[in-house]
Amino acid sequence: MSRRANVATDLFIFSKRIWHWRLTREQNSEPSLEQGQESNQKANTGSPGKEQFVPGSLVHVQDQCVTGAIFTMNSFIVTVLIWTAVACAEEDKLLGETSETSFRKCQQAFNIPVLEVLPGGGWDNLRNIDMGRVMDLTYTNCKTTEDGHYIIPDEVFTIPQKESNLDMNSEILDSWVNYRSTTSASINMGLDFPFKVNGKFSSEFQRMKTLQVKDHAVTTRVQVRNLAYTVKNNPSSELSLGFKKELMEICDHLEKNQTKMATYLAELLVLNYGTHVITSVDAGAALIQEDHIRSSFLKIHNGNHVAVTTSAGITFAKAVNFNSEVGFDYQNSLTRGYLANRTNSRMQSIGGAPFYPGITLETWQNGMANHLVAVDRSGLPLHFFIKPNKLPGFPYHLVEKLSKTVETAVRNYYNFNTYPGCTNVDSPNFNFQANTDDGSCDGKVANSPFGGVYQSNETGLRWNVMEICIETALRRPENSEDIESLVSNMCYWNQGGTTKTKSSVLLVDAWGMNMAGTVCTMNSFMALVFIWTMAAHAETDKPLGETVKTGFQTCKDTLKLPVLEVLPGGGWDNLRNIDMGRVMDLTYTNCKTTEDGHYIIPDEVFTIPQKESNLDMNSEILDSWVNYHSTTSFSINTELSLFSKVNGKFSSEFQRMKNLQVKDQAVTTRVQVRNLVYTVKNSPTSELSLGFMKALMDICDQLEKNQTKMATYLAELLVLNYGTHVITSVDAGAALVQEDHIRSSFLLDNQNSKNSVTASAGIAFLNIVNFKLEADYTSQNALTKSYLSNRTNSRVQSMGGVPFYPGITLETWQKGITNHLVAIDREGLPLHFFIKPDKLPGLPGPLVKKLSKTVETAVRHYYTFNTHPGCTSVNSPNFDFQANMDDGSCDEKVTNFTFGGVYQECTELSGDGLCQYLEQKNLLTGAFSCPSGYTPVHLLSQTHEEGYSRLECKKKCTLKIFCKTVCEDVFRVAKAEFRAYWCAATGQVPENSGLLFGGVFTDKNINPKTNAQSCPAGYIPLRLFENLKVCVSLDYELGYRFSVPFGGFFSCITGNPLINSNASKNAGAPSLKKCPGGFSQHLAVISDGCQVSYCVKAGIFTGGALLPVRLPPYTKPPLMSQAATNTVIVTSSETARSWIKDPQTNQWKLGEPLELRRAMTVIHGDSSGMSGGEAAGITLAVIVALGVVIVLAIYSTRKYKKKEYQAIDERESLVESLATDVSASNREQDPSPA
């Protein structure tokens, strides 16, 4: 957002708030609530002649009312204030520089870098990640650190430390319960909330816990820490504009007593800005070695605990090429035992020069000056900064309520992520998911009977009875009672509920042009004058003849810097792990750069410097593709809002791993070096991109007209183009990864020396990157040779950095990272999360909610139609190669079921000839029925449409005398409804009485039995739905060898009766939508958005390649639109707001009381006024008459001018040319996403 827009927004909010509080003070002298209720009830009962207002979702009362000249005058004052402020802001821009570019001016003046490690940012104390900026930063004074090495903001001060610590002995973390972060230990120790879960969702903690539990290991940590500065925030710092804006939105709802909406916005605030604010940060660098060694090794040497930690220190000193004293023996038996029992080792460089094997401590420390990062943080809870001195324009009681709302949101975030349980690994009650101990480790289990659950529901019919400025508009229905009444801004309204009468939804037709009133016209006129004045003022700022340059190219030309290519805000397909279309808008108006001045970044993002390097000396083992995690999108794949088990399962990386593991009977080892340079985050105030907004508006347009099928189709197209998620944060850096596939038998043979296998993978990787190993780390030992001989496949992948080639050194590869940054991890949220009222301010809240739900359903369908349940254990006879989610069928036994055939009925709705292609009789009965002993199961009913054209001739006459025949092609739609059934056995049936099942296929999918779009030999294809072919046979002698054990059909609306127990059948419970035990589920067809599946014996269809992803759309768009409902009023019972659609512009706007009253008059009719047709007729007549007068006047004027000024034809042609240019320009500027 430009500075002009920011100033205008702030002034508007400020003036609106002052006006609102002025009214609130005036209301203190108004009648009390009880008096308001009494007068309200009298007004309600005194209007028997009015039309009854039927309850419905389309009409609601406006909660604020400011009328007449006062509101108009107030709007005028606000307009003048905004215009004046913008003019002043533009003048300021000419006299000085904006804060966005001021630090670059300081850099140019002092020729020193900007300190990147700064306090004042938000912090998520559960995940240990930086969030949005809470405190403002400016560089007006060009302050520097006291040693003159760095430029710092005006709001911070530094305390020089120049401290270096080297631990020659390690610390031992014998349990993940005692975890301490290496870079945020101080802020994690805060006691304001349930502190035991602080940091428990960080990647550092989760890695430690996983390795400790699964490898039965403890952790040793050795580190070098260099501290350069402690950077503190000034207590007088102000809140940032974006954070303050979100607080104002919460305040706005708290003022109106809309606590639910305020709570929702407070939770969004926590999502965007975290739980705490960093008040102090230690800037420096740290080099850390974390080893995981077997717990048994520590127990054996319990009497010599110091020697174990010394061994860890020795291995660290060796890794950094430190020449130790004679007393440090690298070859002693304890150190060799330590290395033999090490299950995992990682070297992590946080700041300083990137780490590579063989680097010296001196070299690493010399690179620290230009690579400072945060090595510790301190902070306070977020709500602590929501106080009157930070929000001087707010009443004290409102700030207190706001602070409490945010505190509650943070506390809920903590509570909902606290998992009590047993945390002792050695206890039989151990709970791997628990992050706080609840004392259940020693408890005994008592079996308690479970009687089931149930849920009841009572419909509460509600409506709103509206009174505008103490004038009764409508009355409530008879036989009803009031629930509550309230007074808001001098307007009274009742909220009622019925106890005796039913209600129906009221669908409202649009009103004509006669609805445009004087007040509306005056407000529109003032808005037009304001916009015109602002545009004229903006245009005069530009020198004559100067063109406006936009985009990053201008910034590149000016700053001579590259543009950062790794950016958030794009769409993301979380099944295929690929980037999609841009969702959030990007602009380069302010020519922002990263704080180190190396890259140009968009206005809507901010970067957090990391300067982190990780080298795994041991590999990780992925013993099954079920445990796969991506190397570049791990975080977003673990997002749990949808079917997380299939996240990433259609990526090329996953499919390669699964194919190699299954076909080669192998496991995967992965060794990697990861260098993280920046974390790039999207600003919470970012706007949606124009293309994405236009797609949303198209869906909205269909929802307004009640065209739900077309809206569903467009939502599925949206998912196809923009994916399932939006990337909110991305890690920019580079990764060098080696993935080896070794035979599973080799791992089983060396199960007791699993750490030696992982070490062998690490040695193989170090050999490839040309690292010279020491004598005791030789790659020629017997285990390493065996590892290489059992390796079935190996790949080294370089993501970012310079292109990889055999023999390249790690040092060379890391030096090329700066100019080759890529995304090495991503975080994001589901696509529908960004479809909310603050992102679509021009649409009614209820409509946005419906739009969000439609898109969420489309994403959910994408997940559902690509979820393949089945047995995922390769060693089971029921293994299903296509399955990507285990359904527990690995140990199930197969029960034989007989198949009674299929049939399909059809009814013509319009046109003719469709049913002959849709009807299908049962092969066993020759009719639309099931044989004896079988019951029909209704799978689905749908409507099939086909368009056709035909020549139609009509006789047209003029004055009933002059007649002619006119022929034209007319497009028609033929429709037919089909109903699909299959026949399930109801009990014991005679042997060989059913049909043999030979698989299914469509025009898009093959039959897994034949690997082609065909049936096995001797099988007949029967048509079901529109294009599904079911292969059946009656030949038990020849067809039996091609038959597939059949376990039933089920669809999106009908379950599978073959899995029902006798108890559930007797109880009349609906059938479950799944397969019987021992059977696996396979997709038959997606028929107009409905999935139909069939069940066959598990393990039958294991051959062939992995199925590709099934992309949307799944719904067919209607050939012709149905009769549309033109919605003109939308209301929200949650926010007590009403929106009216302007009939001229088709834009939505918040309804004013006068407009709502007129709308009600049109909706319900007014006996004293003209009808809509009469008003339209008179209006049309007046317009025609005026048009005739204007045309005659123009004609007369032109004729007069032509007669008197015949000599200036050249000028006339020039005017016409200019008029043509203006007209063309207007047409080019006309498109609007709405």
HELIX and SHEET records of a PDB file:
HELIX    1   1 ARG A    3  GLN A   27  1                                  25    
HELIX    2   2 LEU A   33  THR A   45  1                                  13    
HELIX    3   3 GLY A   68  LEU A   95  1                                  28    
HELIX    4   4 SER A   99  PHE A  110  1                                  12    
HELIX    5   5 TRP A  176  ASN A  178  5                                   3    
HELIX    6   6 ALA A  185  ASN A  188  1                                   4    
HELIX    7   7 PHE A  195  VAL A  197  5                                   3    
HELIX    8   8 SER A  203  LYS A  214  1                                  12    
HELIX    9   9 LEU A  241  GLU A  255  1                                  15    
HELIX   10  10 THR A  259  TYR A  273  1                                  15    
HELIX   11  11 SER A  295  ILE A  300  1                                   6    
HELIX   12  12 ASN A  302  ASN A  304  5                                   3    
HELIX   13  13 HIS A  305  ALA A  319  1                                  15    
HELIX   14  14 SER A  333  ALA A  340  1                                   8    
HELIX   15  15 LEU A  361  ASN A  366  1                                   6    
HELIX   16  16 LEU A  382  PHE A  385  5                                   4    
HELIX   17  17 TYR A  396  ASN A  415  1                                  20    
HELIX   18  18 MET A  513  MET A  515  5                                   3    
HELIX   19  19 THR A  518  THR A  540  1                                  23    
HELIX   20  20 PHE A  552  LEU A  559  1                                   8    
HELIX   21  21 TRP A  625  ASN A  627  5                                   3    
HELIX   22  22 PHE A  634  ASN A  637  1                                   4    
HELIX   23  23 SER A  644  VAL A  646  5                                   3    
HELIX   24  24 SER A  652  ASP A  664  1                                  13    
HELIX   25  25 LEU A  690  GLU A  704  1                                  15    
HELIX   26  26 THR A  708  TYR A  722  1                                  15    
HELIX   27  27 SER A  744  ASP A  749  1                                   6    
HELIX   28  28 GLN A  751  SER A  753  5                                   3    
HELIX   29  29 LYS A  754  ILE A  768  1                                  15    
HELIX   30  30 ALA A  775  TYR A  777  5                                   3    
HELIX   31  31 ALA A  782  SER A  789  1                                   8    
HELIX   32  32 LEU A  810  LYS A  815  1                                   6    
HELIX   33  33 LEU A  831  PHE A  834  5                                   4    
HELIX   34  34 GLY A  845  THR A  864  1                                  20    
HELIX   35  35 CYS A  915  LEU A  918  1                                   4    
HELIX   36  36 TYR A 1040  PHE A 1042  5                                   3    
HELIX   37  37 PRO A 1057  ILE A 1059  5                                   3    
HELIX   38  38 ASN A 1062  ALA A 1067  1                                   6    
HELIX   39  39 PRO A 1153  HIS A 1164  1                                  12    
HELIX   40  40 GLY A 1172  GLU A 1204  1                                  33    
HELIX   41  41 ASP A 1209  GLU A 1228  1                                  20    
SHEET    1   A 5 ILE A 129  ARG A 133  0                                        
SHEET    2   A 5 GLY A 121  ASP A 124 -1                                        
SHEET    3   A 5 HIS A 276  ARG A 294 -1                                        
SHEET    4   A 5 ALA A 217  ASN A 233 -1                                        
SHEET    5   A 5 VAL A 156  LEU A 166 -1                                        
SHEET    1   B 7 ILE A 129  ARG A 133  0                                        
SHEET    2   B 7 GLY A 121  ASP A 124 -1                                        
SHEET    3   B 7 HIS A 276  ARG A 294 -1                                        
SHEET    4   B 7 ARG A 342  ILE A 350 -1                                        
SHEET    5   B 7 VAL A 605  ASP A 616 -1                                        
SHEET    6   B 7 ALA A 666  ASN A 682 -1                                        
SHEET    7   B 7 GLU A 620  LEU A 622 -1                                        
SHEET    1   C 4 ILE A 129  ARG A 133  0                                        
SHEET    2   C 4 GLY A 121  ASP A 124 -1                                        
SHEET    3   C 4 HIS A 276  ARG A 294 -1                                        
SHEET    4   C 4 VAL A 373  PRO A 381 -1                                        
SHEET    1   D 5 ILE A 129  ARG A 133  0                                        
SHEET    2   D 5 GLY A 121  ASP A 124 -1                                        
SHEET    3   D 5 HIS A 276  ARG A 294 -1                                        
SHEET    4   D 5 ALA A 217  ASN A 233 -1                                        
SHEET    5   D 5 GLU A 171  LEU A 173 -1                                        
SHEET    1   E 9 ILE A 129  ARG A 133  0                                        
SHEET    2   E 9 GLY A 121  ASP A 124 -1                                        
SHEET    3   E 9 HIS A 276  ARG A 294 -1                                        
SHEET    4   E 9 ARG A 342  ILE A 350 -1                                        
SHEET    5   E 9 VAL A 605  ASP A 616 -1                                        
SHEET    6   E 9 ALA A 666  ASN A 682 -1                                        
SHEET    7   E 9 HIS A 725  ARG A 743 -1                                        
SHEET    8   E 9 GLY A 570  ASP A 573 -1                                        
SHEET    9   E 9 ILE A 578  ARG A 582 -1                                        
SHEET    1   F 8 ILE A 129  ARG A 133  0                                        
SHEET    2   F 8 GLY A 121  ASP A 124 -1                                        
SHEET    3   F 8 HIS A 276  ARG A 294 -1                                        
SHEET    4   F 8 ARG A 342  ILE A 350 -1                                        
SHEET    5   F 8 VAL A 605  ASP A 616 -1                                        
SHEET    6   F 8 ALA A 666  ASN A 682 -1                                        
SHEET    7   F 8 HIS A 725  ARG A 743 -1                                        
SHEET    8   F 8 ARG A 791  MET A 799 -1                                        
SHEET    1   G 8 ILE A 129  ARG A 133  0                                        
SHEET    2   G 8 GLY A 121  ASP A 124 -1                                        
SHEET    3   G 8 HIS A 276  ARG A 294 -1                                        
SHEET    4   G 8 ARG A 342  ILE A 350 -1                                        
SHEET    5   G 8 VAL A 605  ASP A 616 -1                                        
SHEET    6   G 8 ALA A 666  ASN A 682 -1                                        
SHEET    7   G 8 HIS A 725  ARG A 743 -1                                        
SHEET    8   G 8 VAL A 822  PRO A 830 -1                                        
SHEET    1   H 2 LYS A 143  THR A 144  0                                        
SHEET    2   H 2 ILE A 151  ILE A 152 -1                                        
SHEET    1   I 2 PRO A 420  GLY A 421  0                                        
SHEET    2   I 2 THR A 436  ASP A 437  1                                        
SHEET    1   J 4 GLU A 471  THR A 472  0                                        
SHEET    2   J 4 ARG A 462  ILE A 468 -1                                        
SHEET    3   J 4 CYS A 491  THR A 498 -1                                        
SHEET    4   J 4 SER A 480  SER A 488 -1                                        
SHEET    1   K 2 PRO A 869  GLY A 870  0                                        
SHEET    2   K 2 MET A 885  ASP A 886  1                                        
SHEET    1   L 3 PHE A 899  SER A 910  0                                        
SHEET    2   L 3 PHE A 962  ALA A 985 -1                                        
SHEET    3   L 3 TYR A 934  THR A 958 -1                                        
SHEET    1   M 3 LEU A 996  PHE A1001  0                                        
SHEET    2   M 3 LEU A1028  SER A1033 -1                                        
SHEET    3   M 3 ILE A1020  LEU A1024 -1                                        
SHEET    1   N 3 PHE A1046  SER A1051  0                                        
SHEET    2   N 3 CYS A1090  LYS A1097 -1                                        
SHEET    3   N 3 PHE A1079  SER A1087 -1                                        
SHEET    1   O 3 ILE A1129  SER A1132  0                                        
SHEET    2   O 3 ARG A1137  LYS A1141 -1                                        
SHEET    3   O 3 TRP A1148  LEU A1150 -1                                        
END                                                                             
